[in-house]
Amino acid sequence: HAEPVLLKLHPLRPWLSPPLLLILAPLIARNIVAVTLDRGVEQASALCTHPLVGHVHLTGSEETATAVRASLDRAGRPHVGITSELGCATPWLLSPGAGSGE
């Protein structure tokens, strides 16, 4: 879809950075994915409201999703879509090919 991804790690899981950087290295090298550590609410708000952002996906609470929507609206970006996995911070890695069923 020609939409690069910025992955901001959960503040309680900075230790995921090294393995994710290794796993995602081919995508990072092609500027398809970038990874950043959590630097707080101001950074997250700046990332979400950046003019190049067209969609935000998040994990967290309904309160977090509501706060992101409010930030986007205040920034004059109500057209930016939001999807969320509320109440969880579970990372998922997707790869091509058939799954094992386990």
Order of alpha helices (4+ residues) and beta strands (2+ residues): beta-alpha-alpha-beta-alpha-beta-alpha-beta
